[in-house]
């Protein structure tokens, strides 16, 4: 492999299969060499000075890199939500980008351009592969304009669980965006106000569904992952609970708890918990999805028995 071939390969690997004539010139690949690459159909031109590796896999990162290179914009929600793997983010085959009014770019298939007057650099993450994407907090703010309250709550919990941001960070941003009159700012503020800042994040959407349904049924305030010490010193953290009543609920995700070893360990811990004076009920994600009302009613009756003991 020649020196230029190696440099070209390295460039595409580090830039998600997308580069520019200016970048190639810096590593010694000039206009004639680029023309030869285009004629041989190894690369294609897209936009002013943008070059795309023809054989590159059509990944999300590849499409994001193309969008950023062609428009000079910043990948935003919903694409940014998918990139950060925030729960409940909408899926769209097009790449969405923010651009400021001063920017000009030719629209290309697969890229949807949105214009914003407020895009400070603190809201942007500039990646080493050339992709610019809105930060997780800004992505959550943008999502608030499109998601309903329940899905937005799930997305926010996902971001907290992934350590992308603190609830106090979103509180500050929500106040600022409300002052700007931005779409979804009121909804975001309500979602944030509905949870204590100290509360642990919900790790799955089924747990969030369970918590909402129990709250609507009339259960007292539920605590997430409360620290429970068993008689032999083992510490467990059930998904939800009412610590004052020693009553807790675990959500069994069948893909997680389906193995015999895991199920046996759960039963062992539940027996020890009962011997330690705690009442733990288990519900499956399937029950929450297919028979929520009856599941919640059964939990209500179990809780009534627990507090009567």
Number of C-alpha atoms within 10 A of each C-alpha: 6 7 9 14 11 10 16 17 13 12 19 17 13 13 20 24 26 29 25 19 16 13 14 19 13 9 13 13 17 14 13 9 14 20 14 12 15 17 11 10 12 15 22 18 17 15 17 13 13 18 25 23 20 15 10 15 12 11 10 16 17 19 21 28 23 28 29 22 24 21 21 18 23 27 31 29 29 24 24 28 26 17 18 17 15 24 20 20 24 16 12 12 11 17 25 23 27 23 22 16 10 7 10 11 13 9 13 14 8 15 20 15 23 15 14 11 10 12 15 8 10 9 16 19 15 14 10 9 18 17 23 23 27 28 22 27 22 21 26 28 25 22 27 27 17 16 19 13 15 15 19 25 26 25 25 32 26 22 26 20 17 14 11 14 18 16 21 13 10 20 17 11 19 26 15 13 18 16 10 11 11 15 16 21 23 17 20 29 20 14 18 20 12 9 14 10 13 9 12 16 21 23 18 17 19 20 22 19 17 22 23 14 18 20 14 11 13 9 17 13 13 19 17 22 19 19 12 18 14 18 13 8 8 11 14 15 14 20 22 23 25 17 16 8 15 18 21 25 23 19 21 20 15 12 8 9 16 11 10 9 9 12 15 12 12 16 11 11 17 19 14 16 21 14 12 15 12 20 21 21 17 15 18 15 21 14 16 19 13 10 11 17 15 12 18 22 14 14 19 16 10 16 21 13 11 15 12 8 5
